[in-house]
Amino acid sequence: MPKIVIYITAGFLFFGILPLPYGYYTLLRLIACGVFAWAAHISYEKNEATLPWIFVVLALIFNPIIKVYLPKEAWAIINFCSGLFLIFISKKIQERY
């Protein structure tokens, strides 16, 4: 996964803290779910112990099909922490190629 995709996704997550239209959060769910699922796949192939499971949980939280309904304040914390986690772990989830 190119580093730029990780940083763009983190930016989307940080920007999601602001009060924005509902359509933005739907787009955020699509992007975040896809990136977290891809990161889970990459970290699984690298034989990481816990990273794939963390990414799977994040992908399930952000999935756009079966939505998780939480208060706006909880989503702000989840978005911020997920963005930070993505930035801090970006070197570990770089593609093996």
A tleap script that builds the chain and sets N, CA, C and O, in Angstrom:
source leaprc.protein.ff14SB
mol = sequence {
  NMET PRO LYS ILE VAL ILE TYR ILE THR ALA
  GLY PHE LEU PHE PHE GLY ILE LEU PRO LEU
  PRO TYR GLY TYR TYR THR LEU LEU ARG LEU
  ILE ALA CYS GLY VAL PHE ALA TRP ALA ALA
  HIE ILE SER TYR GLU LYS ASN GLU ALA THR
  LEU PRO TRP ILE PHE VAL VAL LEU ALA LEU
  ILE PHE ASN PRO ILE ILE LYS VAL TYR LEU
  PRO LYS GLU ALA TRP ALA ILE ILE ASN PHE
  CYS SER GLY LEU PHE LEU ILE PHE ILE SER
  LYS LYS ILE GLN GLU ARG CTYR
}
set mol.1.N position { 0.852 -1.166 0.000 }
set mol.1.CA position { 0.000 0.000 0.000 }
set mol.1.C position { 0.897 1.228 0.000 }
set mol.1.O position { 1.705 1.408 0.911 }
set mol.2.N position { 0.765 2.044 -0.978 }
set mol.2.CA position { 1.608 3.232 -1.033 }
set mol.2.C position { 1.390 4.121 0.193 }
set mol.2.O position { 0.287 4.230 0.729 }
set mol.3.N position { 2.475 4.742 0.605 }
set mol.3.CA position { 2.422 5.593 1.784 }
set mol.3.C position { 1.426 6.737 1.620 }
set mol.3.O position { 0.802 7.158 2.594 }
set mol.4.N position { 1.273 7.237 0.412 }
set mol.4.CA position { 0.360 8.353 0.170 }
set mol.4.C position { -1.083 7.971 0.496 }
set mol.4.O position { -1.845 8.799 0.996 }
set mol.5.N position { -1.463 6.722 0.214 }
set mol.5.CA position { -2.822 6.260 0.525 }
set mol.5.C position { -3.035 6.235 2.041 }
set mol.5.O position { -4.112 6.578 2.530 }
set mol.6.N position { -2.024 5.835 2.761 }
set mol.6.CA position { -2.115 5.800 4.223 }
set mol.6.C position { -2.310 7.212 4.770 }
set mol.6.O position { -3.162 7.442 5.628 }
set mol.7.N position { -1.513 8.156 4.264 }
set mol.7.CA position { -1.609 9.527 4.762 }
set mol.7.C position { -2.910 10.212 4.333 }
set mol.7.O position { -3.466 11.006 5.092 }
set mol.8.N position { -3.389 9.920 3.154 }
set mol.8.CA position { -4.672 10.484 2.721 }
set mol.8.C position { -5.808 9.949 3.588 }
set mol.8.O position { -6.701 10.696 3.988 }
set mol.9.N position { -5.763 8.655 3.871 }
set mol.9.CA position { -6.788 8.063 4.729 }
set mol.9.C position { -6.731 8.645 6.128 }
set mol.9.O position { -7.766 8.941 6.725 }
set mol.10.N position { -5.516 8.810 6.658 }
set mol.10.CA position { -5.374 9.429 7.978 }
set mol.10.C position { -5.929 10.856 7.951 }
set mol.10.O position { -6.582 11.284 8.902 }
set mol.11.N position { -5.675 11.587 6.876 }
set mol.11.CA position { -6.219 12.932 6.744 }
set mol.11.C position { -7.738 12.927 6.722 }
set mol.11.O position { -8.372 13.770 7.356 }
set mol.12.N position { -8.326 11.983 5.999 }
set mol.12.CA position { -9.780 11.841 5.982 }
set mol.12.C position { -10.302 11.564 7.388 }
set mol.12.O position { -11.328 12.111 7.793 }
set mol.13.N position { -9.595 10.712 8.132 }
set mol.13.CA position { -10.024 10.387 9.499 }
set mol.13.C position { -9.925 11.610 10.405 }
set mol.13.O position { -10.834 11.867 11.195 }
set mol.14.N position { -8.840 12.364 10.303 }
set mol.14.CA position { -8.695 13.566 11.122 }
set mol.14.C position { -9.754 14.606 10.757 }
set mol.14.O position { -10.325 15.255 11.633 }
set mol.15.N position { -10.010 14.757 9.464 }
set mol.15.CA position { -10.999 15.713 8.992 }
set mol.15.C position { -12.402 15.300 9.437 }
set mol.15.O position { -13.286 16.146 9.574 }
set mol.16.N position { -12.606 14.003 9.661 }
set mol.16.CA position { -13.905 13.488 10.095 }
set mol.16.C position { -14.285 13.891 11.504 }
set mol.16.O position { -15.410 13.638 11.935 }
set mol.17.N position { -13.364 14.518 12.235 }
set mol.17.CA position { -13.671 14.998 13.580 }
set mol.17.C position { -14.620 16.195 13.510 }
set mol.17.O position { -15.410 16.430 14.424 }
set mol.18.N position { -14.530 16.941 12.418 }
set mol.18.CA position { -15.357 18.136 12.237 }
set mol.18.C position { -16.807 17.769 11.930 }
set mol.18.O position { -17.079 16.682 11.420 }
set mol.19.N position { -17.732 18.668 12.237 }
set mol.19.CA position { -19.134 18.420 11.859 }
set mol.19.C position { -19.323 18.628 10.359 }
set mol.19.O position { -19.299 19.761 9.877 }
set mol.20.N position { -19.505 17.562 9.643 }
set mol.20.CA position { -19.614 17.598 8.186 }
set mol.20.C position { -20.913 16.922 7.741 }
set mol.20.O position { -21.571 16.262 8.545 }
set mol.21.N position { -21.286 17.081 6.472 }
set mol.21.CA position { -22.501 16.410 5.973 }
set mol.21.C position { -22.374 14.880 6.055 }
set mol.21.O position { -21.275 14.325 6.061 }
set mol.22.N position { -23.512 14.240 6.116 }
set mol.22.CA position { -23.571 12.782 6.255 }
set mol.22.C position { -22.840 12.064 5.115 }
set mol.22.O position { -22.240 11.012 5.338 }
set mol.23.N position { -22.881 12.605 3.928 }
set mol.23.CA position { -22.222 11.989 2.780 }
set mol.23.C position { -20.722 11.836 2.976 }
set mol.23.O position { -20.127 10.872 2.496 }
set mol.24.N position { -20.106 12.781 3.679 }
set mol.24.CA position { -18.670 12.678 3.944 }
set mol.24.C position { -18.373 11.447 4.794 }
set mol.24.O position { -17.409 10.726 4.540 }
set mol.25.N position { -19.202 11.216 5.794 }
set mol.25.CA position { -18.956 10.081 6.682 }
set mol.25.C position { -19.202 8.749 5.972 }
set mol.25.O position { -18.563 7.749 6.299 }
set mol.26.N position { -20.108 8.728 5.018 }
set mol.26.CA position { -20.299 7.525 4.204 }
set mol.26.C position { -19.056 7.262 3.362 }
set mol.26.O position { -18.594 6.125 3.272 }
set mol.27.N position { -18.517 8.307 2.746 }
set mol.27.CA position { -17.280 8.175 1.982 }
set mol.27.C position { -16.124 7.764 2.889 }
set mol.27.O position { -15.301 6.930 2.512 }
set mol.28.N position { -16.064 8.348 4.081 }
set mol.28.CA position { -15.020 7.993 5.041 }
set mol.28.C position { -15.092 6.518 5.403 }
set mol.28.O position { -14.062 5.850 5.493 }
set mol.29.N position { -16.297 6.008 5.610 }
set mol.29.CA position { -16.451 4.581 5.928 }
set mol.29.C position { -15.934 3.696 4.790 }
set mol.29.O position { -15.253 2.699 5.031 }
set mol.30.N position { -16.259 4.061 3.568 }
set mol.30.CA position { -15.784 3.278 2.418 }
set mol.30.C position { -14.262 3.274 2.338 }
set mol.30.O position { -13.641 2.222 2.184 }
set mol.31.N position { -13.680 4.438 2.442 }
set mol.31.CA position { -12.222 4.553 2.335 }
set mol.31.C position { -11.536 3.842 3.488 }
set mol.31.O position { -10.634 3.032 3.277 }
set mol.32.N position { -11.966 4.148 4.720 }
set mol.32.CA position { -11.308 3.576 5.897 }
set mol.32.C position { -11.461 2.059 5.937 }
set mol.32.O position { -10.504 1.349 6.248 }
set mol.33.N position { -12.639 1.561 5.629 }
set mol.33.CA position { -12.851 0.107 5.637 }
set mol.33.C position { -11.936 -0.573 4.628 }
set mol.33.O position { -11.321 -1.595 4.931 }
set mol.34.N position { -11.847 -0.010 3.433 }
set mol.34.CA position { -10.985 -0.597 2.406 }
set mol.34.C position { -9.519 -0.577 2.792 }
set mol.34.O position { -8.811 -1.567 2.604 }
set mol.35.N position { -9.061 0.535 3.327 }
set mol.35.CA position { -7.651 0.643 3.707 }
set mol.35.C position { -7.338 -0.267 4.886 }
set mol.35.O position { -6.297 -0.924 4.897 }
set mol.36.N position { -8.218 -0.315 5.876 }
set mol.36.CA position { -7.973 -1.197 7.023 }
set mol.36.C position { -8.023 -2.674 6.619 }
set mol.36.O position { -7.249 -3.477 7.140 }
set mol.37.N position { -8.908 -3.038 5.714 }
set mol.37.CA position { -8.954 -4.425 5.241 }
set mol.37.C position { -7.680 -4.772 4.474 }
set mol.37.O position { -7.124 -5.858 4.637 }
set mol.38.N position { -7.220 -3.836 3.632 }
set mol.38.CA position { -5.982 -4.059 2.882 }
set mol.38.C position { -4.787 -4.165 3.832 }
set mol.38.O position { -3.911 -5.008 3.637 }
set mol.39.N position { -4.751 -3.312 4.859 }
set mol.39.CA position { -3.674 -3.352 5.848 }
set mol.39.C position { -3.702 -4.662 6.631 }
set mol.39.O position { -2.651 -5.204 6.975 }
set mol.40.N position { -4.896 -5.168 6.910 }
set mol.40.CA position { -5.007 -6.462 7.597 }
set mol.40.C position { -4.418 -7.564 6.734 }
set mol.40.O position { -3.705 -8.436 7.230 }
set mol.41.N position { -4.714 -7.525 5.446 }
set mol.41.CA position { -4.175 -8.527 4.514 }
set mol.41.C position { -2.641 -8.453 4.462 }
set mol.41.O position { -1.964 -9.478 4.535 }
set mol.42.N position { -2.112 -7.258 4.337 }
set mol.42.CA position { -0.660 -7.092 4.252 }
set mol.42.C position { 0.013 -7.545 5.543 }
set mol.42.O position { 1.005 -8.274 5.504 }
set mol.43.N position { -0.519 -7.121 6.680 }
set mol.43.CA position { 0.110 -7.501 7.943 }
set mol.43.C position { -0.029 -8.996 8.209 }
set mol.43.O position { 0.835 -9.584 8.860 }
set mol.44.N position { -1.094 -9.620 7.722 }
set mol.44.CA position { -1.238 -11.067 7.858 }
set mol.44.C position { -0.181 -11.788 7.017 }
set mol.44.O position { 0.418 -12.764 7.467 }
set mol.45.N position { 0.041 -11.303 5.801 }
set mol.45.CA position { 1.052 -11.920 4.947 }
set mol.45.C position { 2.462 -11.737 5.500 }
set mol.45.O position { 3.351 -12.536 5.205 }
set mol.46.N position { 2.672 -10.710 6.286 }
set mol.46.CA position { 3.980 -10.475 6.910 }
set mol.46.C position { 4.117 -11.230 8.225 }
set mol.46.O position { 5.101 -11.054 8.944 }
set mol.47.N position { 3.137 -12.067 8.541 }
set mol.47.CA position { 3.138 -12.895 9.743 }
set mol.47.C position { 3.202 -12.080 11.032 }
set mol.47.O position { 3.838 -12.489 12.003 }
set mol.48.N position { 2.538 -10.927 11.035 }
set mol.48.CA position { 2.420 -10.145 12.262 }
set mol.48.C position { 1.461 -10.877 13.197 }
set mol.48.O position { 0.548 -11.569 12.746 }
set mol.49.N position { 1.672 -10.718 14.491 }
set mol.49.CA position { 0.849 -11.454 15.446 }
set mol.49.C position { -0.501 -10.785 15.706 }
set mol.49.O position { -1.542 -11.425 15.556 }
set mol.50.N position { -0.498 -9.529 16.086 }
set mol.50.CA position { -1.749 -8.880 16.482 }
set mol.50.C position { -2.253 -7.830 15.493 }
set mol.50.O position { -3.443 -7.515 15.494 }
set mol.51.N position { -1.394 -7.293 14.667 }
set mol.51.CA position { -1.798 -6.239 13.734 }
set mol.51.C position { -2.965 -6.624 12.831 }
set mol.51.O position { -3.881 -5.820 12.662 }
set mol.52.N position { -2.969 -7.819 12.244 }
set mol.52.CA position { -4.119 -8.159 11.386 }
set mol.52.C position { -5.449 -8.085 12.127 }
set mol.52.O position { -6.450 -7.646 11.561 }
set mol.53.N position { -5.466 -8.505 13.375 }
set mol.53.CA position { -6.704 -8.502 14.147 }
set mol.53.C position { -7.146 -7.081 14.474 }
set mol.53.O position { -8.341 -6.783 14.455 }
set mol.54.N position { -6.197 -6.206 14.774 }
set mol.54.CA position { -6.531 -4.809 15.030 }
set mol.54.C position { -7.143 -4.181 13.780 }
set mol.54.O position { -8.150 -3.477 13.857 }
set mol.55.N position { -6.518 -4.445 12.619 }
set mol.55.CA position { -7.031 -3.890 11.373 }
set mol.55.C position { -8.386 -4.469 10.997 }
set mol.55.O position { -9.222 -3.760 10.437 }
set mol.56.N position { -8.618 -5.732 11.290 }
set mol.56.CA position { -9.929 -6.338 11.010 }
set mol.56.C position { -11.004 -5.677 11.877 }
set mol.56.O position { -12.093 -5.372 11.390 }
set mol.57.N position { -10.704 -5.459 13.137 }
set mol.57.CA position { -11.667 -4.792 14.028 }
set mol.57.C position { -11.960 -3.381 13.516 }
set mol.57.O position { -13.116 -2.957 13.491 }
set mol.58.N position { -10.913 -2.651 13.107 }
set mol.58.CA position { -11.124 -1.301 12.572 }
set mol.58.C position { -11.938 -1.341 11.277 }
set mol.58.O position { -12.806 -0.495 11.063 }
set mol.59.N position { -11.662 -2.310 10.424 }
set mol.59.CA position { -12.431 -2.442 9.184 }
set mol.59.C position { -13.902 -2.731 9.496 }
set mol.59.O position { -14.791 -2.205 8.826 }
set mol.60.N position { -14.160 -3.556 10.499 }
set mol.60.CA position { -15.543 -3.860 10.871 }
set mol.60.C position { -16.237 -2.642 11.479 }
set mol.60.O position { -17.427 -2.430 11.245 }
set mol.61.N position { -15.512 -1.846 12.250 }
set mol.61.CA position { -16.100 -0.642 12.833 }
set mol.61.C position { -16.484 0.355 11.742 }
set mol.61.O position { -17.532 0.997 11.816 }
set mol.62.N position { -15.625 0.476 10.730 }
set mol.62.CA position { -15.859 1.454 9.677 }
set mol.62.C position { -16.621 0.890 8.483 }
set mol.62.O position { -16.825 1.609 7.505 }
set mol.63.N position { -17.044 -0.357 8.526 }
set mol.63.CA position { -17.690 -0.942 7.344 }
set mol.63.C position { -18.977 -0.192 7.002 }
set mol.63.O position { -19.740 0.179 7.894 }
set mol.64.N position { -19.214 0.028 5.706 }
set mol.64.CA position { -20.390 0.801 5.299 }
set mol.64.C position { -21.666 -0.024 5.147 }
set mol.64.O position { -22.737 0.545 4.936 }
set mol.65.N position { -21.579 -1.339 5.246 }
set mol.65.CA position { -22.749 -2.200 5.042 }
set mol.65.C position { -23.544 -2.340 6.340 }
set mol.65.O position { -24.718 -1.972 6.403 }
set mol.66.N position { -22.902 -2.868 7.359 }
set mol.66.CA position { -23.538 -3.017 8.675 }
set mol.66.C position { -22.939 -1.932 9.561 }
set mol.66.O position { -21.866 -2.107 10.138 }
set mol.67.N position { -23.633 -0.829 9.661 }
set mol.67.CA position { -23.094 0.351 10.319 }
set mol.67.C position { -23.111 0.210 11.835 }
set mol.67.O position { -24.031 -0.357 12.423 }
set mol.68.N position { -22.069 0.742 12.437 }
set mol.68.CA position { -21.974 0.823 13.884 }
set mol.68.C position { -22.454 2.216 14.274 }
set mol.68.O position { -21.888 3.214 13.828 }
set mol.69.N position { -23.483 2.292 15.094 }
set mol.69.CA position { -24.035 3.577 15.509 }
set mol.69.C position { -23.501 3.953 16.877 }
set mol.69.O position { -23.768 3.278 17.871 }
set mol.70.N position { -22.749 5.030 16.916 }
set mol.70.CA position { -22.174 5.555 18.150 }
set mol.70.C position { -22.438 7.061 18.204 }
set mol.70.O position { -22.729 7.680 17.180 }
set mol.71.N position { -22.335 7.647 19.397 }
set mol.71.CA position { -22.485 9.104 19.479 }
set mol.71.C position { -21.369 9.819 18.718 }
set mol.71.O position { -20.286 9.267 18.527 }
set mol.72.N position { -21.640 11.028 18.294 }
set mol.72.CA position { -20.685 11.832 17.519 }
set mol.72.C position { -19.352 11.972 18.261 }
set mol.72.O position { -18.291 11.924 17.639 }
set mol.73.N position { -19.399 12.143 19.571 }
set mol.73.CA position { -18.175 12.303 20.364 }
set mol.73.C position { -17.318 11.035 20.315 }
set mol.73.O position { -16.092 11.109 20.237 }
set mol.74.N position { -17.969 9.884 20.363 }
set mol.74.CA position { -17.232 8.614 20.286 }
set mol.74.C position { -16.579 8.460 18.921 }
set mol.74.O position { -15.438 8.008 18.823 }
set mol.75.N position { -17.308 8.840 17.851 }
set mol.75.CA position { -16.744 8.752 16.509 }
set mol.75.C position { -15.553 9.693 16.352 }
set mol.75.O position { -14.588 9.363 15.663 }
set mol.76.N position { -15.616 10.865 16.987 }
set mol.76.CA position { -14.493 11.801 16.907 }
set mol.76.C position { -13.237 11.179 17.525 }
set mol.76.O position { -12.144 11.312 16.975 }
set mol.77.N position { -13.391 10.515 18.644 }
set mol.77.CA position { -12.254 9.859 19.302 }
set mol.77.C position { -11.754 8.698 18.454 }
set mol.77.O position { -10.546 8.540 18.277 }
set mol.78.N position { -12.661 7.886 17.929 }
set mol.78.CA position { -12.279 6.749 17.084 }
set mol.78.C position { -11.564 7.231 15.826 }
set mol.78.O position { -10.541 6.662 15.444 }
set mol.79.N position { -12.083 8.262 15.183 }
set mol.79.CA position { -11.444 8.797 13.978 }
set mol.79.C position { -10.036 9.295 14.281 }
set mol.79.O position { -9.097 8.983 13.550 }
set mol.80.N position { -9.886 10.064 15.347 }
set mol.80.CA position { -8.579 10.608 15.696 }
set mol.80.C position { -7.585 9.502 16.034 }
set mol.80.O position { -6.465 9.494 15.524 }
set mol.81.N position { -7.987 8.580 16.883 }
set mol.81.CA position { -7.085 7.482 17.290 }
set mol.81.C position { -6.747 6.571 16.108 }
set mol.81.O position { -5.612 6.110 15.990 }
set mol.82.N position { -7.706 6.313 15.245 }
set mol.82.CA position { -7.458 5.479 14.063 }
set mol.82.C position { -6.482 6.159 13.117 }
set mol.82.O position { -5.600 5.505 12.560 }
set mol.83.N position { -6.632 7.469 12.930 }
set mol.83.CA position { -5.706 8.217 12.087 }
set mol.83.C position { -4.298 8.194 12.641 }
set mol.83.O position { -3.339 7.983 11.899 }
set mol.84.N position { -4.164 8.412 13.951 }
set mol.84.CA position { -2.840 8.345 14.585 }
set mol.84.C position { -2.239 6.950 14.453 }
set mol.84.O position { -1.062 6.802 14.124 }
set mol.85.N position { -3.047 5.937 14.711 }
set mol.85.CA position { -2.570 4.559 14.607 }
set mol.85.C position { -2.084 4.262 13.192 }
set mol.85.O position { -1.047 3.623 13.012 }
set mol.86.N position { -2.812 4.710 12.213 }
set mol.86.CA position { -2.438 4.478 10.818 }
set mol.86.C position { -1.102 5.143 10.491 }
set mol.86.O position { -0.272 4.555 9.798 }
set mol.87.N position { -0.893 6.343 10.978 }
set mol.87.CA position { 0.374 7.040 10.726 }
set mol.87.C position { 1.525 6.348 11.450 }
set mol.87.O position { 2.588 6.136 10.865 }
set mol.88.N position { 1.319 5.992 12.726 }
set mol.88.CA position { 2.396 5.368 13.495 }
set mol.88.C position { 2.784 3.993 12.959 }
set mol.88.O position { 3.944 3.595 13.066 }
set mol.89.N position { 1.841 3.275 12.394 }
set mol.89.CA position { 2.089 1.912 11.941 }
set mol.89.C position { 2.389 1.847 10.446 }
set mol.89.O position { 2.561 0.754 9.905 }
set mol.90.N position { 2.455 2.981 9.775 }
set mol.90.CA position { 2.574 3.010 8.310 }
set mol.90.C position { 3.799 2.265 7.784 }
set mol.90.O position { 3.720 1.656 6.717 }
set mol.91.N position { 4.910 2.290 8.482 }
set mol.91.CA position { 6.099 1.581 7.995 }
set mol.91.C position { 5.916 0.072 8.040 }
set mol.91.O position { 6.444 -0.649 7.194 }
set mol.92.N position { 5.166 -0.403 9.031 }
set mol.92.CA position { 4.964 -1.848 9.138 }
set mol.92.C position { 4.026 -2.406 8.088 }
set mol.92.O position { 4.098 -3.589 7.756 }
set mol.93.N position { 3.139 -1.558 7.557 }
set mol.93.CA position { 2.163 -2.074 6.591 }
set mol.93.C position { 2.487 -1.703 5.160 }
set mol.93.O position { 1.644 -1.831 4.272 }
set mol.94.N position { 3.701 -1.245 4.935 }
set mol.94.CA position { 4.115 -1.002 3.549 }
set mol.94.C position { 4.174 -2.333 2.834 }
set mol.94.O position { 4.549 -3.345 3.425 }
set mol.95.N position { 3.812 -2.338 1.584 }
set mol.95.CA position { 3.804 -3.582 0.821 }
set mol.95.C position { 5.183 -4.205 0.762 }
set mol.95.O position { 6.194 -3.511 0.866 }
set mol.96.N position { 5.219 -5.446 0.605 }
set mol.96.CA position { 6.468 -6.206 0.628 }
set mol.96.C position { 7.260 -6.062 -0.669 }
set mol.96.O position { 8.385 -6.553 -0.753 }
set mol.97.N position { 6.716 -5.420 -1.650 }
set mol.97.CA position { 7.386 -5.303 -2.952 }
set mol.97.C position { 8.265 -4.093 -2.990 }
set mol.97.O position { 8.910 -3.830 -4.005 }
savepdb mol mol.pdb
quit
